[in-house]
Amino acid sequence: MNVSLYVWQRATAAVMAPMILVHVVIIFYATRHGLSAADILARTGRNIGWSAFYALFVIAASIHAAIGLRNILAEWSPLGDRGAGIAATVSGLVLLGFGLRAVAAVTLP
């Protein structure tokens, strides 16, 4: 594994760890207080803070997942390093696109 990819994967993990905790706490809060999907959307809609939070979460998760997938494919598939890199990059970009689209749908007007 490339040293820079190793550092990037660890850095994205460090970014995501507290974000996952915040996300889970919010889910517990919402479910314990009986908030409906409409209630949650009313609170997140047009909120630049939540948009930024979840956009960063999606970006970090996409990078993290693509690097992990690249490592798995390079080790376990016949693609080799270059093919694994291409497949992982495409997968990461697709994940990024879908994730940012979801963030926009939930937080933008």
Helices and strands as residue ranges (DSSP letters): H 3-32, H 37-44, H 48-76, H 80-107
